[in-house]
Amino acid sequence: MPFFDTLKAARADDWQAYTHHAFVEQLGAGTLPKAAFQTYLVQDYLFLIQFARAHALAVYKSTSLEDMRAAAAGVSAILDVEMDLHVRLCADWGLSRSDLEHSVEAPQTIAYTRFVLEAGQAGDILDLMVALSPCMLGYAEIGNYLLTQFGRTDGTLAPDHPYAAWINEYSGQDYQDVAQATAATLEKHANELLTKARRPRLEKLFGQATRLEADFWQMGLSAD
């Protein structure tokens, strides 16, 4: 079984609570209140700034050029794809890039991003990749789930779905490719660095990061 799948199995309840959170289900159904999504999106923009730093830390922690390039691709995906999506969506509400960048980080945003950065600074590349994986790989899984669960028989969302752009972004091939590359990199580092003694600590790290993801959804939902 791939290492990422063993992490999910070890923290199955946490993973279920994250990937099928009420925020996610309402987003897929198109019933998520606009205020909840807007709050989430603004905070996620600030979140991505810190996650870009975490991926840059992965470049530093890498021990080969191949791994450095893989980490750099993650930085590019955040700065050049995900953040631009947030800017486009928020522009519809009259929020500029400057508005987003000068918003105040919520406690949940601070808690999650600093947790990941601390995990990477204190540990090695495997610790960092495990802390990053619920976000990078979880969003790909959620995007696929939402498109399958709430899409039409032709595999597309209804034209009037209010959150089609978000779902299409994370279910789309470009993001799925990034997620697959991330999974492959995680597997490579696990093959090189994982020991029996380390596994419980890494499973705990994964569970903590996954719960922080669920808290992030709840932050948006509670804003309504």
Residue frames as a rotation matrix with the C-alpha (Angstrom) as fourth column:
MET 1
0.580 0.815 0.000 0.00
0.815 -0.580 0.000 0.00
0.000 0.000 -1.000 0.00
PRO 2
0.002 -0.573 0.820 1.38
0.425 -0.741 -0.520 3.48
0.905 0.349 0.242 -0.85
PHE 3
-0.747 -0.412 -0.522 2.62
0.631 -0.190 -0.752 5.39
0.211 -0.891 0.402 2.16
PHE 4
-0.844 0.467 0.264 -0.01
-0.474 -0.880 0.041 8.12
0.252 -0.090 0.964 1.77
ASP 5
0.051 0.901 -0.430 -2.77
-0.380 0.416 0.826 5.50
0.923 0.121 0.364 1.85
THR 6
-0.157 -0.161 -0.974 -1.35
0.732 0.643 -0.224 4.05
0.663 -0.749 0.017 5.06
LEU 7
-0.983 -0.180 -0.040 -1.44
0.166 -0.769 -0.618 7.52
0.081 -0.614 0.785 6.61
LYS 8
-0.454 0.886 0.095 -5.09
-0.721 -0.428 0.545 7.96
0.524 0.179 0.833 5.63
ALA 9
0.157 0.505 -0.849 -5.95
0.081 0.850 0.520 4.52
0.984 -0.151 0.092 6.98
ALA 10
-0.527 -0.456 -0.717 -4.20
0.728 0.192 -0.658 5.26
0.438 -0.869 0.231 10.27
ARG 11
-0.845 0.266 -0.463 -6.20
0.092 -0.782 -0.617 8.47
-0.526 -0.564 0.637 10.69
ALA 12
-0.724 0.572 0.386 -9.36
0.621 0.296 0.726 7.44
0.301 0.765 -0.569 8.86
ASP 13
0.217 0.857 -0.468 -11.77
0.958 -0.279 -0.066 9.35
-0.187 -0.434 -0.881 11.11
ASP 14
-0.085 -0.339 -0.937 -9.78
0.202 -0.927 0.317 12.57
-0.976 -0.162 0.148 10.77
TRP 15
-0.944 -0.326 0.047 -9.57
0.091 -0.120 0.989 12.12
-0.317 0.938 0.143 7.00
GLN 16
-0.383 0.890 0.249 -13.31
0.881 0.271 0.388 11.52
0.277 0.368 -0.888 6.68
ALA 17
0.317 0.516 -0.796 -14.11
0.774 -0.625 -0.097 14.57
-0.548 -0.586 -0.597 8.82
TYR 18
-0.381 -0.572 -0.727 -11.88
-0.019 -0.781 0.624 16.70
-0.924 0.252 0.287 6.60
THR 19
-0.989 -0.144 0.018 -12.78
0.010 0.056 0.998 15.47
-0.144 0.988 -0.054 3.12
HIS 20
-0.398 0.915 0.069 -16.52
0.630 0.218 0.745 15.24
0.667 0.340 -0.663 3.84
HIS 21
-0.819 0.061 -0.571 -16.86
0.427 -0.600 -0.676 18.25
-0.384 -0.798 0.465 6.09
ALA 22
0.203 0.977 -0.065 -20.19
0.733 -0.196 -0.651 20.11
-0.649 0.085 -0.756 5.90
PHE 23
0.115 -0.256 -0.960 -18.36
-0.391 -0.900 0.194 22.96
-0.913 0.353 -0.203 4.15
VAL 24
-0.855 -0.513 -0.075 -17.24
-0.300 0.371 0.879 20.56
-0.423 0.774 -0.471 1.40
GLU 25
-0.584 0.694 0.421 -20.65
0.744 0.665 -0.064 18.95
-0.324 0.276 -0.905 0.98
GLN 26
0.396 0.751 -0.529 -22.43
0.455 -0.661 -0.597 22.30
-0.797 -0.004 -0.603 0.82
LEU 27
-0.235 -0.566 -0.790 -19.85
-0.524 -0.611 0.593 23.62
-0.819 0.553 -0.154 -1.62
GLY 28
-0.956 -0.165 0.244 -20.46
0.074 0.667 0.741 20.65
-0.285 0.727 -0.625 -3.91
ALA 29
-0.253 0.951 0.180 -24.22
0.914 0.296 -0.279 20.98
-0.319 0.094 -0.943 -3.67
GLY 30
-0.536 -0.006 0.844 -23.99
0.508 -0.801 0.317 24.70
0.674 0.599 0.432 -4.41
THR 31
0.546 0.836 -0.053 -25.75
0.486 -0.264 0.833 25.56
0.683 -0.481 -0.550 -1.14
LEU 32
-0.181 -0.692 -0.699 -22.74
0.983 -0.152 -0.104 26.96
-0.034 -0.706 0.708 0.73
PRO 33
0.782 0.481 -0.396 -23.53
0.496 -0.865 -0.073 30.54
-0.378 -0.139 -0.915 1.81
LYS 34
0.644 -0.519 0.562 -21.59
0.366 -0.436 -0.822 33.13
0.672 0.735 -0.091 -0.15
ALA 35
0.660 -0.381 0.648 -20.25
-0.677 -0.675 0.293 34.70
0.326 -0.632 -0.704 3.06
ALA 36
0.728 -0.382 0.569 -18.79
-0.155 0.717 0.680 31.35
-0.667 -0.583 0.463 4.13
PHE 37
0.626 -0.499 0.599 -17.04
0.776 0.474 -0.416 30.81
-0.077 0.725 0.684 0.81
GLN 38
0.659 -0.375 0.652 -15.75
0.040 -0.848 -0.528 34.38
0.751 0.374 -0.544 0.66
THR 39
0.715 -0.398 0.575 -14.31
-0.688 -0.250 0.682 34.17
-0.128 -0.883 -0.452 4.17
TYR 40
0.664 -0.456 0.593 -12.65
0.283 0.887 0.366 30.87
-0.692 -0.075 0.718 3.30
LEU 41
0.685 -0.365 0.631 -11.27
0.691 0.049 -0.721 32.19
0.232 0.930 0.285 0.03
VAL 42
0.700 -0.428 0.571 -9.70
-0.396 -0.899 -0.188 35.29
0.594 -0.094 -0.799 1.55
GLN 43
0.582 -0.481 0.656 -8.10
-0.658 0.196 0.727 33.24
-0.478 -0.854 -0.203 4.33
ASP 44
0.703 -0.315 0.637 -6.98
0.458 0.887 -0.067 30.58
-0.544 0.339 0.768 1.87
TYR 45
0.774 -0.461 0.433 -5.17
0.178 -0.497 -0.849 33.25
0.607 0.735 -0.303 -0.12
LEU 46
0.461 -0.598 0.656 -3.22
-0.852 -0.504 0.140 34.19
0.247 -0.623 -0.742 3.01
PHE 47
0.662 -0.141 0.737 -2.76
-0.265 0.875 0.406 30.49
-0.701 -0.464 0.541 3.75
LEU 48
0.872 -0.284 0.398 -1.22
0.489 0.506 -0.710 29.94
0.000 0.814 0.580 0.31
ILE 49
0.633 -0.690 0.351 1.38
-0.505 -0.711 -0.489 32.65
0.587 0.132 -0.799 0.90
GLN 50
0.215 -0.536 0.816 2.69
-0.910 0.194 0.367 30.66
-0.356 -0.822 -0.446 3.86
PHE 51
0.683 0.068 0.727 2.35
0.049 0.989 -0.139 27.36
-0.729 0.130 0.672 2.02
ALA 52
0.887 -0.457 0.065 4.51
0.008 -0.126 -0.992 28.72
0.462 0.880 -0.108 -0.78
ARG 53
0.229 -0.814 0.533 7.14
-0.927 -0.349 -0.135 29.35
0.296 -0.464 -0.835 1.88
ALA 54
0.381 -0.035 0.924 6.72
-0.540 0.802 0.253 25.78
-0.750 -0.596 0.287 3.12
HIS 55
0.921 -0.048 0.387 7.34
0.324 0.647 -0.690 24.45
-0.217 0.761 0.611 -0.40
ALA 56
0.614 -0.766 0.188 10.36
-0.424 -0.522 -0.741 26.72
0.666 0.375 -0.645 -0.68
LEU 57
0.195 -0.499 0.844 11.56
-0.932 0.173 0.318 25.12
-0.305 -0.849 -0.432 2.55
ALA 58
0.752 0.120 0.649 11.15
0.004 0.982 -0.186 21.76
-0.660 0.143 0.738 0.81
VAL 59
0.842 -0.538 0.025 13.59
-0.033 -0.098 -0.995 22.97
0.538 0.837 -0.101 -1.85
TYR 60
0.186 -0.801 0.569 16.09
-0.885 -0.388 -0.258 23.72
0.427 -0.455 -0.781 0.91
LYS 61
0.218 -0.033 0.975 15.49
-0.759 0.623 0.191 20.41
-0.614 -0.781 0.111 2.69
SER 62
0.977 0.197 -0.086 15.85
-0.203 0.711 -0.674 18.36
-0.072 0.675 0.734 -0.50
THR 63
0.288 -0.913 0.289 19.02
-0.221 0.230 0.948 16.36
-0.932 -0.337 -0.136 -1.02
SER 64
-0.428 -0.412 0.805 18.95
0.694 0.420 0.584 16.01
-0.579 0.809 0.106 -4.82
LEU 65
-0.919 0.067 -0.388 18.28
-0.275 -0.814 0.511 18.23
-0.282 0.577 0.767 -7.81
GLU 66
-0.685 0.707 -0.176 15.34
0.270 0.470 0.840 16.00
0.677 0.528 -0.513 -8.76
ASP 67
-0.124 0.636 -0.762 13.71
0.991 0.116 -0.065 16.61
0.047 -0.763 -0.644 -5.38
MET 68
-0.618 -0.161 -0.769 14.49
0.311 -0.949 -0.052 20.33
-0.722 -0.271 0.637 -5.56
ARG 69
-0.951 0.287 -0.117 12.74
-0.221 -0.362 0.905 20.57
0.217 0.887 0.408 -8.93
ALA 70
-0.378 0.852 -0.362 9.71
0.654 0.523 0.546 18.70
0.655 -0.031 -0.755 -7.59
ALA 71
-0.157 0.280 -0.947 9.47
0.890 -0.375 -0.258 21.09
-0.428 -0.884 -0.190 -4.63
ALA 72
-0.838 -0.202 -0.506 9.92
0.005 -0.931 0.364 24.09
-0.545 0.303 0.782 -6.91
ALA 73
-0.779 0.624 0.058 7.02
0.177 0.131 0.975 22.85
0.601 0.770 -0.213 -9.05
GLY 74
-0.079 0.753 -0.653 4.86
0.977 0.187 0.098 22.98
0.196 -0.631 -0.751 -5.92
VAL 75
-0.449 -0.159 -0.879 5.88
0.449 -0.891 -0.069 26.59
-0.772 -0.426 0.471 -5.31
SER 76
-0.987 0.037 -0.159 4.97
-0.156 -0.497 0.853 27.44
-0.048 0.867 0.496 -8.90
ALA 77
-0.516 0.849 -0.118 1.59
0.605 0.458 0.651 25.70
0.607 0.264 -0.750 -8.66
ILE 78
0.007 0.496 -0.868 0.72
0.946 -0.285 -0.156 27.83
-0.325 -0.820 -0.471 -5.64
LEU 79
-0.406 -0.271 -0.873 2.04
0.221 -0.956 0.194 31.18
-0.887 -0.115 0.448 -6.85
ASP 80
-0.902 -0.104 -0.418 1.08
-0.350 -0.392 0.851 30.90
-0.252 0.914 0.317 -10.51
VAL 81
-0.675 0.688 -0.267 -2.15
0.166 0.494 0.854 28.86
0.719 0.532 -0.447 -10.44
GLU 82
-0.197 0.667 -0.718 -3.95
0.938 0.341 0.059 28.63
0.284 -0.663 -0.693 -7.11
MET 83
-0.464 -0.018 -0.886 -3.44
0.559 -0.781 -0.277 32.22
-0.687 -0.624 0.373 -6.00
ASP 84
-0.970 0.132 -0.203 -4.54
-0.241 -0.628 0.740 33.57
-0.030 0.767 0.641 -9.37
LEU 85
-0.472 0.851 -0.231 -7.74
0.514 0.479 0.712 31.53
0.716 0.217 -0.663 -9.09
HIS 86
-0.146 0.394 -0.907 -8.47
0.954 -0.185 -0.234 33.20
-0.260 -0.900 -0.349 -5.75
VAL 87
-0.763 -0.188 -0.618 -7.85
0.102 -0.980 0.172 36.64
-0.638 0.068 0.767 -7.24
ARG 88
-0.894 0.447 -0.032 -10.23
-0.082 -0.094 0.992 35.96
0.440 0.890 0.121 -10.14
LEU 89
-0.233 0.850 -0.472 -13.00
0.787 0.450 0.422 34.70
0.572 -0.273 -0.774 -7.87
CYS 90
-0.175 0.130 -0.976 -12.65
0.846 -0.487 -0.217 37.54
-0.503 -0.864 -0.024 -5.38
ALA 91
-0.979 -0.182 -0.092 -12.64
0.102 -0.829 0.549 40.14
-0.176 0.528 0.831 -8.17
ASP 92
-0.474 0.875 0.100 -16.31
0.432 0.131 0.892 39.23
0.767 0.466 -0.440 -8.72
TRP 93
0.396 0.597 -0.698 -16.98
0.900 -0.103 0.422 40.56
0.180 -0.796 -0.578 -5.21
GLY 94
0.816 -0.080 0.573 -15.01
0.015 -0.987 -0.159 43.75
0.578 0.139 -0.804 -5.71
LEU 95
0.797 -0.600 0.067 -11.94
-0.058 0.034 0.998 42.54
-0.601 -0.799 -0.007 -3.80
SER 96
0.710 -0.614 -0.345 -8.57
-0.582 -0.235 -0.779 43.35
0.397 0.754 -0.524 -5.35
ARG 97
0.368 -0.695 -0.618 -5.28
0.448 0.715 -0.537 41.48
0.815 -0.079 0.574 -4.98
SER 98
-0.591 -0.595 0.544 -4.17
-0.133 -0.594 -0.794 44.24
0.795 -0.542 0.272 -2.62
ASP 99
0.193 0.750 0.632 -7.31
-0.883 -0.147 0.445 43.76
0.427 -0.644 0.634 -0.52
LEU 100
0.850 0.130 -0.511 -6.50
-0.017 0.975 0.220 40.07
0.527 -0.179 0.831 -0.18
GLU 101
0.036 -0.960 -0.277 -2.87
0.505 0.257 -0.824 40.58
0.862 -0.110 0.494 0.69
HIS 102
-0.716 -0.301 0.629 -3.71
-0.273 -0.709 -0.650 43.12
0.642 -0.638 0.425 3.39
SER 103
0.479 0.876 -0.052 -6.43
-0.372 0.256 0.892 41.05
0.795 -0.408 0.448 5.05
VAL 104
-0.107 -0.456 0.884 -5.83
-0.993 0.005 -0.118 39.89
0.049 -0.890 -0.453 8.62
GLU 105
-0.575 -0.178 -0.799 -4.98
-0.268 0.963 -0.022 36.24
0.773 0.201 -0.601 9.15
ALA 106
0.558 0.794 0.243 -7.54
-0.608 0.191 0.771 34.31
0.565 -0.577 0.589 11.17
PRO 107
0.130 -0.508 0.851 -6.34
-0.902 0.296 0.315 32.22
-0.412 -0.809 -0.419 14.14
GLN 108
0.697 0.186 0.693 -7.05
0.000 0.966 -0.259 29.03
-0.717 0.180 0.673 12.16
THR 109
0.916 -0.401 0.031 -4.85
-0.005 -0.089 -0.996 30.26
0.402 0.912 -0.084 9.31
ILE 110
0.234 -0.852 0.468 -2.01
-0.898 -0.373 -0.231 31.08
0.372 -0.366 -0.853 11.67
ALA 111
0.311 -0.080 0.947 -2.34
-0.680 0.678 0.280 27.78
-0.664 -0.731 0.156 13.53
TYR 112
0.871 0.105 0.480 -2.23
0.182 0.838 -0.515 25.62
-0.456 0.536 0.711 10.42
THR 113
0.827 -0.554 0.093 0.47
-0.036 -0.218 -0.975 27.37
0.561 0.803 -0.200 8.43
ARG 114
0.197 -0.801 0.565 2.85
-0.930 -0.335 -0.149 27.81
0.309 -0.496 -0.811 11.33
PHE 115
0.530 0.048 0.847 2.32
-0.459 0.856 0.238 24.18
-0.713 -0.515 0.476 12.31
VAL 116
0.942 -0.155 0.296 3.45
0.329 0.592 -0.736 23.06
-0.061 0.791 0.609 8.85
LEU 117
0.575 -0.768 0.283 6.42
-0.339 -0.538 -0.772 25.42
0.745 0.347 -0.570 8.80
GLU 118
0.246 -0.458 0.854 7.50
-0.959 0.011 0.282 24.28
-0.139 -0.889 -0.437 12.26
ALA 119
0.768 0.079 0.636 7.21
-0.089 0.996 -0.016 20.63
-0.634 -0.044 0.772 11.24
GLY 120
0.872 -0.434 0.225 9.48
0.329 0.181 -0.927 21.29
0.361 0.883 0.301 8.28
GLN 121
0.409 -0.747 0.525 11.99
-0.616 -0.650 -0.445 23.38
0.673 -0.141 -0.726 10.19
ALA 122
0.262 -0.266 0.928 12.28
-0.903 0.272 0.333 20.92
-0.341 -0.925 -0.169 13.07
GLY 123
0.484 0.017 0.875 12.31
0.000 1.000 -0.019 17.76
-0.875 0.010 0.484 10.95
ASP 124
-0.696 -0.707 0.124 13.55
0.068 0.107 0.992 16.53
-0.715 0.699 -0.026 7.60
ILE 125
-0.800 0.349 -0.488 11.96
-0.594 -0.347 0.726 16.48
0.084 0.871 0.484 4.15
LEU 126
-0.663 0.591 -0.460 9.73
0.390 0.796 0.463 13.52
0.639 0.127 -0.758 5.05
ASP 127
-0.508 0.471 -0.721 8.27
0.725 -0.219 -0.654 15.34
-0.466 -0.854 -0.231 8.06
LEU 128
-0.667 0.209 -0.715 7.56
-0.325 -0.945 0.028 18.36
-0.670 0.251 0.698 5.88
MET 129
-0.822 0.350 -0.450 5.99
-0.392 0.225 0.892 16.33
0.413 0.909 -0.048 3.07
VAL 130
-0.600 0.627 -0.497 3.72
0.738 0.673 -0.041 14.51
0.308 -0.392 -0.867 5.53
ALA 131
-0.459 0.406 -0.790 2.57
0.469 -0.645 -0.603 17.84
-0.755 -0.647 0.106 7.00
LEU 132
-0.700 0.135 -0.702 1.92
-0.556 -0.720 0.416 19.22
-0.449 0.681 0.578 3.50
SER 133
-0.990 0.143 -0.019 0.12
0.091 0.722 0.686 16.17
0.111 0.677 -0.727 2.13
PRO 134
-0.350 0.932 -0.088 -3.40
0.734 0.215 -0.644 16.70
-0.582 -0.291 -0.760 3.55
CYS 135
0.124 0.362 -0.924 -3.61
-0.243 -0.892 -0.382 19.98
-0.962 0.272 -0.023 1.66
MET 136
-0.516 -0.437 -0.737 -1.91
-0.771 -0.139 0.622 19.05
-0.374 0.889 -0.265 -1.60
LEU 137
-0.969 0.103 -0.225 -3.39
-0.019 0.877 0.481 15.58
0.247 0.470 -0.847 -1.95
GLY 138
-0.567 0.804 -0.178 -6.61
0.538 0.198 -0.819 16.19
-0.623 -0.560 -0.545 -0.04
TYR 139
-0.152 0.514 -0.844 -7.74
-0.466 -0.790 -0.397 18.97
-0.871 0.333 0.360 -2.37
ALA 140
-0.715 -0.122 -0.689 -7.20
-0.687 0.311 0.657 16.71
0.134 0.943 -0.306 -5.38
GLU 141
-0.901 0.406 -0.152 -9.30
0.426 0.895 -0.135 13.99
0.081 -0.186 -0.979 -3.74
ILE 142
-0.344 0.796 -0.498 -12.00
0.334 -0.392 -0.857 16.47
-0.878 -0.461 -0.131 -2.77
GLY 143
-0.405 0.152 -0.902 -12.08
-0.731 -0.646 0.219 18.00
-0.550 0.748 0.372 -6.25
ASN 144
-0.871 0.052 -0.488 -12.60
-0.307 0.719 0.624 14.60
0.384 0.693 -0.610 -7.83
TYR 145
-0.758 0.613 -0.222 -15.23
0.610 0.547 -0.573 13.65
-0.229 -0.570 -0.789 -5.27
LEU 146
-0.309 0.671 -0.673 -17.24
-0.031 -0.715 -0.698 16.82
-0.950 -0.195 0.242 -5.79
LEU 147
-0.529 0.088 -0.844 -17.17
-0.831 -0.256 0.494 16.55
-0.172 0.963 0.208 -9.58
THR 148
-0.892 0.168 -0.419 -18.28
0.011 0.936 0.353 12.91
0.451 0.310 -0.837 -9.41
GLN 149
-0.686 0.616 -0.388 -20.88
0.662 0.305 -0.685 13.42
-0.303 -0.726 -0.617 -6.71
PHE 150
0.006 0.701 -0.713 -22.41
0.279 -0.686 -0.672 16.67
-0.960 -0.195 -0.200 -7.90
GLY 151
-0.732 -0.315 -0.604 -21.54
-0.459 -0.428 0.779 16.78
-0.504 0.847 0.168 -11.58
ARG 152
0.352 0.867 -0.353 -23.82
-0.847 0.135 -0.514 15.85
-0.398 0.480 0.782 -14.46
THR 153
0.745 0.015 0.667 -23.74
0.084 0.990 -0.116 12.56
-0.662 0.142 0.736 -16.34
ASP 154
0.859 -0.451 0.243 -21.35
0.251 -0.042 -0.967 14.07
0.446 0.892 0.078 -18.88
GLY 155
0.200 -0.836 -0.511 -18.80
0.972 0.233 -0.001 14.72
0.120 -0.497 0.860 -16.14
THR 156
-0.673 -0.372 0.639 -19.30
0.336 -0.924 -0.184 18.49
0.659 0.091 0.747 -15.99
LEU 157
-0.651 0.442 -0.617 -20.98
0.563 -0.265 -0.783 20.81
-0.510 -0.857 -0.076 -13.53
ALA 158
0.382 0.859 0.340 -24.12
0.917 -0.305 -0.259 22.75
-0.119 0.411 -0.904 -14.35
PRO 159
-0.175 -0.505 0.845 -23.27
0.671 -0.689 -0.273 26.14
0.720 0.519 0.460 -15.91
ASP 160
0.303 0.388 0.870 -25.00
-0.272 -0.840 0.470 27.97
0.913 -0.379 -0.149 -13.06
HIS 161
0.573 -0.170 -0.802 -23.21
0.736 0.536 0.413 26.12
0.360 -0.827 0.432 -10.26
PRO 162
0.968 -0.096 0.230 -21.91
-0.156 -0.953 0.260 28.93
0.194 -0.288 -0.938 -8.01
TYR 163
0.451 -0.841 0.300 -18.65
-0.580 -0.020 0.814 27.14
-0.679 -0.541 -0.497 -7.16
ALA 164
0.971 -0.023 0.239 -17.89
0.191 0.680 -0.708 25.52
-0.147 0.733 0.664 -10.50
ALA 165
0.611 -0.787 0.083 -14.62
-0.432 -0.420 -0.798 27.41
0.663 0.452 -0.597 -10.94
TRP 166
0.056 -0.588 0.807 -13.25
-0.988 0.083 0.130 26.15
-0.143 -0.805 -0.576 -7.62
ILE 167
0.501 0.207 0.840 -14.32
-0.260 0.962 -0.082 22.54
-0.825 -0.178 0.536 -8.23
ASN 168
0.990 -0.122 0.072 -13.05
0.103 0.271 -0.957 22.57
0.097 0.955 0.281 -11.81
GLU 169
0.422 -0.886 0.191 -9.69
-0.799 -0.463 -0.384 23.91
0.429 0.010 -0.903 -10.64
TYR 170
-0.191 -0.550 0.813 -9.04
-0.913 0.403 0.058 21.11
-0.360 -0.731 -0.579 -8.16
SER 171
0.446 0.346 0.825 -10.58
-0.021 0.926 -0.377 18.32
-0.895 0.151 0.421 -10.23
GLY 172
0.874 -0.078 -0.480 -8.79
-0.481 -0.282 -0.830 19.54
-0.071 0.956 -0.284 -13.37
GLN 173
0.838 -0.532 -0.120 -5.88
0.435 0.784 -0.443 17.71
0.330 0.319 0.889 -14.95
ASP 174
0.155 -0.833 0.532 -3.29
-0.138 -0.551 -0.823 20.38
0.978 0.054 -0.200 -14.13
TYR 175
0.114 -0.094 0.989 -3.91
-0.969 -0.229 0.090 20.18
0.218 -0.969 -0.117 -10.39
GLN 176
0.933 0.252 0.258 -4.32
-0.305 0.934 0.189 16.41
-0.193 -0.254 0.948 -10.49
ASP 177
0.616 -0.779 -0.118 -0.89
0.282 0.358 -0.890 16.16
0.735 0.515 0.441 -12.14
VAL 178
-0.099 -0.635 0.766 0.63
-0.606 -0.572 -0.553 18.28
0.790 -0.519 -0.328 -9.37
ALA 179
0.446 0.361 0.819 -1.01
-0.886 0.307 0.347 16.06
-0.126 -0.881 0.457 -6.76
GLN 180
0.991 -0.095 -0.096 0.26
0.068 0.966 -0.249 12.88
0.116 0.241 0.964 -8.42
ALA 181
0.230 -0.964 0.138 3.77
0.079 -0.123 -0.989 14.32
0.970 0.238 0.048 -8.53
THR 182
-0.033 -0.169 0.985 3.48
-0.894 -0.436 -0.105 15.23
0.447 -0.884 -0.137 -4.84
ALA 183
0.810 0.395 0.433 2.33
-0.547 0.774 0.317 11.69
-0.210 -0.494 0.844 -3.98
ALA 184
0.800 -0.565 -0.203 5.26
0.295 0.665 -0.687 10.25
0.523 0.489 0.698 -5.92
THR 185
-0.057 -0.843 0.535 7.71
-0.301 -0.496 -0.814 12.52
0.952 -0.207 -0.226 -4.11
LEU 186
0.255 0.240 0.937 6.21
-0.965 -0.006 0.264 11.60
0.069 -0.971 0.230 -0.73
GLU 187
0.988 0.144 0.055 6.51
-0.145 0.989 0.009 7.92
-0.053 -0.016 0.998 -1.60
LYS 188
0.456 -0.888 -0.050 10.14
0.187 0.150 -0.971 8.38
0.870 0.434 0.235 -2.65
HIS 189
-0.207 -0.540 0.816 11.06
-0.685 -0.515 -0.515 10.07
0.698 -0.666 -0.264 0.62
ALA 190
0.571 0.469 0.674 9.19
-0.809 0.463 0.363 7.42
-0.141 -0.752 0.644 2.61
ASN 191
0.935 -0.256 -0.247 11.13
0.137 0.901 -0.413 4.68
0.328 0.352 0.877 0.84
GLU 192
0.099 -0.977 0.190 14.37
0.118 -0.178 -0.977 6.44
0.988 0.119 0.098 1.71
LEU 193
-0.589 -0.426 0.687 13.70
-0.418 -0.567 -0.710 7.68
0.692 -0.705 0.157 5.24
LEU 194
0.385 0.846 0.368 10.78
-0.786 0.091 0.612 5.84
0.484 -0.525 0.700 6.83
THR 195
-0.793 -0.519 -0.318 11.56
-0.239 0.746 -0.621 3.50
0.560 -0.417 -0.716 9.72
LYS 196
-0.096 0.764 -0.638 9.28
0.612 0.551 0.567 1.52
0.785 -0.336 -0.520 11.99
ALA 197
-0.405 -0.141 -0.903 10.23
0.891 -0.284 -0.356 3.79
-0.206 -0.948 0.241 14.88
ARG 198
-0.978 -0.029 -0.208 9.25
-0.011 -0.982 0.188 6.93
-0.210 0.187 0.960 12.95
ARG 199
-0.679 0.722 0.136 5.87
0.390 0.197 0.900 5.74
0.623 0.663 -0.415 11.72
PRO 200
0.034 0.774 -0.632 3.77
0.999 -0.006 0.046 6.57
0.032 -0.633 -0.774 14.85
ARG 201
-0.323 -0.215 -0.922 5.15
0.421 -0.905 0.063 10.12
-0.848 -0.367 0.383 14.97
LEU 202
-0.993 -0.048 -0.107 4.48
-0.077 -0.426 0.902 10.66
-0.089 0.904 0.419 11.27
GLU 203
-0.426 0.903 -0.053 0.95
0.700 0.366 0.613 9.30
0.573 0.224 -0.788 11.61
LYS 204
0.053 0.400 -0.915 0.38
0.889 -0.436 -0.139 11.72
-0.454 -0.806 -0.379 14.50
LEU 205
-0.694 -0.401 -0.597 1.77
0.095 -0.874 0.477 14.58
-0.713 0.274 0.645 12.41
PHE 206
-0.909 0.392 0.141 -0.55
0.180 0.065 0.981 13.66
0.375 0.918 -0.130 9.54
GLY 207
-0.122 0.911 -0.393 -3.55
0.944 0.229 0.238 13.49
0.307 -0.342 -0.888 11.86
GLN 208
-0.157 0.007 -0.988 -2.78
0.620 -0.778 -0.104 16.90
-0.769 -0.629 0.118 13.33
ALA 209
-0.914 -0.225 -0.336 -2.46
-0.107 -0.666 0.738 18.50
-0.390 0.711 0.585 9.90
THR 210
-0.707 0.704 0.071 -5.70
0.444 0.363 0.819 16.86
0.551 0.611 -0.569 8.75
ARG 211
0.030 0.722 -0.691 -7.60
0.992 -0.103 -0.065 18.16
-0.119 -0.684 -0.719 11.78
LEU 212
-0.435 -0.256 -0.863 -6.25
0.249 -0.956 0.158 21.65
-0.865 -0.146 0.480 11.09
GLU 213
-0.982 0.172 0.079 -7.62
0.053 -0.152 0.987 21.36
0.182 0.973 0.140 7.56
ALA 214
-0.234 0.951 -0.204 -11.06
0.836 0.303 0.457 20.54
0.497 -0.064 -0.866 8.97
ASP 215
-0.054 0.146 -0.988 -10.75
0.773 -0.620 -0.134 23.51
-0.632 -0.771 -0.079 11.33
PHE 216
-0.884 -0.327 -0.333 -10.06
0.042 -0.766 0.641 25.69
-0.465 0.553 0.691 8.31
TRP 217
-0.652 0.742 0.154 -13.32
0.394 0.158 0.905 24.57
0.648 0.651 -0.396 6.65
GLN 218
0.050 0.727 -0.685 -15.17
0.991 0.051 0.127 25.20
0.127 -0.685 -0.717 9.91
MET 219
-0.575 -0.327 -0.750 -13.75
0.451 -0.891 0.043 28.72
-0.683 -0.314 0.660 10.10
GLY 220
-0.977 0.214 -0.011 -15.41
-0.117 -0.487 0.865 29.50
0.180 0.847 0.501 6.76
LEU 221
-0.362 0.897 -0.255 -18.66
0.552 0.427 0.716 27.82
0.751 0.118 -0.649 7.67
SER 222
-0.080 0.307 -0.948 -18.88
0.978 -0.162 -0.135 29.65
-0.195 -0.938 -0.287 11.00
ALA 223
-0.895 -0.330 -0.300 -18.51
0.275 -0.938 0.209 33.00
-0.351 0.104 0.931 9.25
ASP 224
-0.594 0.732 0.333 -21.99
0.413 -0.078 0.907 32.75
0.690 0.677 -0.256 7.74
